[in-house]
Amino acid sequence: MKNIRILPFWVEFFEDLQLVRGRSLNTIQAYRRDLETFAEFRKNQKAPLMEFFDFMKKQGLSTRSQARVISSVRTYFKFCESRGLPAPELRELRPPKVKASLPKAVSTAEFEALLKACQSKEIAKTRRNQLTLLLLFGVGCRVSELIGLKLRDYNETEKWIKILGKGNKERLVPFTETLQIALEEYLRESRPALIKEFTESLLINDRGHCPSRVDVWRWLSSWSQKAGFAAPISPHQFRHGCATALLENGADLRSIQVLLGHSSIQTTQIYTSVTANTLTEAIDEHHPLSQMSLNHLRLSEN
């Protein structure tokens, strides 16, 4: 492989990402794309290293994308140095400054509009659609975490669900009463009508199987259009909306950090453990779903 000749420890680096660091497939693929960009630049061995920024600009990469590529390349060179290979590029390559910006958060009004827009002629699909929205907004999960939810992850007695996050880190997230009722109705009355063959997946797509990321994006795009939105609501807008709603209504930052599974100091500052009871109280007291009428979830038999 050309990349192996240009970048030593290519195979070892990706094995380390998967087997040692436990990175997700999506993360590994992102690293691969970033390093392939650098390897393409390195084919011209006479080009000064600092011309890499001009090279990325010509590739149409934004400042934020350039920063991500540089971060991936630096991670790779740190790995090389850990294997005894000098990597002076580690000192020379510095990511460009990126103005911090958060994605637009979905509002409670937008969420309620989507709950109405997602209704289907089939009651089972309506419950599935509403549960999808409730999970995205209610627990702030990532789309990869959402489609990875299994039946065994739900603890009906303790009223929490186990979410497998980045780096295979597990977190237990308590439910609001609204979300628990919706989930139990779905499991009891709707999931059996949707499933085509055995699967442990909590959510079931229209083909009777575990949904994909594409399924979720397609659903949100369709419901956003029906709700009259100018642009589709993305899954991450629910995650940001969940955190914003809690924060604006007085929840403490540590509870939000545990709820969303953040471990980076840049994301929610200092990581602090919070007991399940404290987190439950924060969600019950501050999340809009706790105050929302169950009428939003009542289905018409027509």
Sequence and secondary structure as in RCSB ss.txt:
>XXXX:A:sequence
MKNIRILPFWVEFFEDLQLVRGRSLNTIQAYRRDLETFAEFRKNQKAPLMEFFDFMKKQGLSTRSQARVISSVRT
YFKFCESRGLPAPELRELRPPKVKASLPKAVSTAEFEALLKACQSKEIAKTRRNQLTLLLLFGVGCRVSELIGLK
LRDYNETEKWIKILGKGNKERLVPFTETLQIALEEYLRESRPALIKEFTESLLINDRGHCPSRVDVWRWLSSWSQ
KAGFAAPISPHQFRHGCATALLENGADLRSIQVLLGHSSIQTTQIYTSVTANTLTEAIDEHHPLSQMSLNHLRLS
EN
>XXXX:A:secstr
 HHHHHSTTHHHHHHIIIIIS   HHHHHHHHHHHHHHHHHHTSTTS GGGHHHHHHHTT  HHHHHHHHHHHHH
HHHHHHHTT   THHHH               HHHHHHHHHHT  SSHHHHHHHHHHHHHHHHS   HHHHHT B
GGGEETTTTEEEEE GGG EEEEE  HHHHHHHHHIIIIIHHHH SS   BSS  TTSS   HHHHHHHHHHHHH
HTT SS   HHHHHHHHHHHHHHTT  HHHHHHHHT   HHHHSS     HHHHHHHHHHH HHHHS GGGG   
  
